[in-house]
Amino acid sequence: MCRLFEYADRYVKESDWKDLALLKLCLCAIGVLIGISVAPKHKKKVMAAAAVVFGFTYVPQMTKFVKIIIDENKKN
């Protein structure tokens, strides 16, 4: 498993924003496919879980992005 993370780190280092955008679109598409296949009686639970995961992943990513913007603006 450790090697898998090493491969993932290398992939990210060798990727540009377009590659990462395609990866995100791919993940979004699989999320939509999973979402439409959920039984109606479970949709609210799945939606709540997805909202929690989104919150816990989006906030740190945007925090890091904003810090990069601030650091770049301080340099200029």
C-alpha positions in Angstrom: 0.0 0.0 0.0 2.9 2.3 0.8 4.1 2.0 -2.8 0.7 3.0 -4.0 0.9 6.3 -2.2 4.4 6.8 -3.6 3.0 6.3 -7.1 0.2 8.7 -6.3 2.7 11.4 -5.1 4.7 11.0 -8.3 1.6 11.2 -10.4 0.6 14.5 -8.7 4.1 15.9 -9.1 4.1 15.1 -12.8 0.6 16.5 -13.4 -0.5 19.9 -14.2 -3.9 21.6 -13.4 -5.5 20.1 -16.5 -4.6 16.5 -15.4 -6.0 17.1 -12.0 -9.2 18.7 -13.4 -9.7 15.6 -15.5 -9.2 13.4 -12.5 -11.8 15.5 -10.5 -14.3 15.3 -13.4 -13.8 11.5 -13.5 -14.4 11.2 -9.8 -17.5 13.5 -10.0 -18.9 11.3 -12.8 -18.4 8.1 -10.8 -20.0 9.9 -7.8 -23.1 10.8 -10.0 -23.3 7.2 -11.3 -23.2 5.9 -7.7 -25.7 8.5 -6.6 -28.3 7.6 -9.3 -28.0 3.9 -8.4 -28.8 4.3 -4.7 -32.2 3.1 -3.7 -34.7 5.9 -3.0 -35.1 4.9 0.6 -31.4 5.4 1.2 -30.8 8.6 -0.8 -31.0 10.9 2.2 -28.5 9.0 4.2 -26.1 8.8 1.2 -26.6 12.5 0.6 -25.8 13.4 4.2 -22.7 11.2 4.2 -21.6 12.8 0.9 -22.1 16.3 2.4 -20.0 15.5 5.4 -17.2 14.0 3.3 -17.4 17.1 1.0 -17.1 19.5 3.9 -14.2 17.6 5.5 -12.3 17.5 2.2 -13.2 20.9 0.6 -12.4 23.1 3.5 -8.7 21.9 3.9 -8.2 22.1 0.1 -9.5 25.6 -0.1 -7.5 26.7 3.0 -4.3 25.4 1.4 -5.2 27.2 -1.9 -6.0 30.5 -0.2 -2.7 30.3 1.7 -0.9 29.8 -1.6 -2.6 32.9 -3.0 -1.8 35.0 0.0 1.9 33.9 0.0 2.1 34.7 -3.7 0.6 38.1 -3.2 3.0 38.8 -0.3 5.9 38.1 -2.7 4.7 40.7 -5.2 
